Amino acid sequence: MRARDAVRVSALRSALAALGNAEAVPVAERPRAGAVEQAALGVGAADTARRGLSEDDVRAVVEQEVAERVEAAAHLRAAGRPEAAERPEAEADVLRTLLESTPHHP
């Protein structure tokens, strides 16, 4: 049971990170105010509001995470490593279950 939880935790953490990245505002869109604030790194670099994601955006990000895992598993199987393909397949199943259990309102 613990091994199964590790797969769930890994899949969910990765999906949360992908959602966090999707909320990030591209560097070119950040407001610039002055000398230090114009630097790509340093003081003021993280002082930008995050983008809000719609339900459709969130669903699309999670679906992309599923697709990436399915593709990774296919590559591993094609390379003759079926045992290594089990983990991304299991993570894809976890995320699919999440998507299926969440009502979709188009």
C-alpha positions in Angstrom: 0.0 0.0 0.0 2.8 2.4 0.7 4.4 1.9 -2.7 1.0 2.8 -4.3 0.8 5.9 -2.1 4.2 7.0 -3.3 3.0 6.8 -6.9 -0.1 8.9 -6.0 2.0 11.5 -4.2 4.5 11.7 -7.0 1.8 12.2 -9.6 -0.1 14.8 -7.6 3.0 16.7 -6.7 4.0 16.8 -10.4 0.6 17.9 -11.5 0.6 20.7 -8.8 4.0 21.9 -10.0 2.7 21.9 -13.6 -0.3 24.0 -12.5 2.0 26.4 -10.6 4.1 26.8 -13.8 1.0 27.4 -15.9 0.0 30.2 -13.5 3.4 31.9 -13.9 3.4 35.1 -15.9 6.0 35.0 -18.7 9.0 37.3 -18.1 8.1 39.5 -21.1 4.7 40.3 -19.5 6.0 41.4 -16.1 5.7 45.1 -15.3 9.0 46.9 -15.1 9.5 49.9 -12.8 13.1 50.9 -12.4 16.8 49.9 -12.4 16.8 46.9 -10.0 13.2 45.9 -10.9 14.2 45.7 -14.6 16.7 42.8 -13.8 15.4 39.4 -14.8 16.7 38.1 -11.5 17.0 39.7 -8.1 14.9 42.1 -6.1 11.4 42.4 -7.6 11.7 39.4 -9.8 9.0 37.5 -7.9 6.7 40.5 -7.2 4.2 39.7 -10.0 0.7 38.5 -9.6 0.0 35.0 -10.8 -2.4 34.3 -13.7 -5.7 32.7 -12.7 -6.5 29.4 -14.4 -10.0 28.5 -15.4 -11.4 25.0 -14.8 -10.7 24.2 -18.5 -7.1 25.4 -18.1 -6.5 23.2 -15.1 -8.1 20.2 -16.9 -5.9 20.9 -19.9 -2.7 21.0 -17.8 -3.6 17.7 -16.0 -4.5 16.1 -19.3 -1.1 17.1 -20.7 0.5 15.6 -17.6 -1.3 12.3 -18.4 -0.2 12.5 -22.1 3.4 13.0 -21.1 3.4 10.0 -18.8 1.7 7.8 -21.4 4.3 8.9 -24.0 7.2 8.3 -21.6 5.8 4.8 -20.8 5.5 4.0 -24.6 9.2 5.1 -25.1 10.3 2.9 -22.2 8.4 -0.1 -23.6 9.8 0.5 -27.1 13.3 0.6 -25.5 12.7 -2.8 -24.0 12.2 -1.5 -20.4 8.6 -2.6 -19.5 9.4 -2.6 -15.8 10.4 1.1 -16.0 7.3 1.9 -17.9 5.1 0.8 -15.0 5.7 3.9 -12.9 4.6 6.5 -15.5 1.7 4.3 -16.4 0.6 4.1 -12.8 1.0 7.9 -12.4 -1.1 8.5 -15.6 -3.8 6.2 -14.1 -3.8 8.3 -10.9 -4.3 11.5 -12.8 -6.9 10.0 -15.1 -8.9 8.9 -12.0 -8.6 12.5 -10.7 -9.9 13.8 -14.0 -12.8 11.3 -14.1 -13.8 12.1 -10.5 -13.9 15.9 -11.2 -17.0 17.1 -13.0 -16.3 18.9 -16.2 -18.3 22.0 -17.1 -17.5 23.0 -20.7 
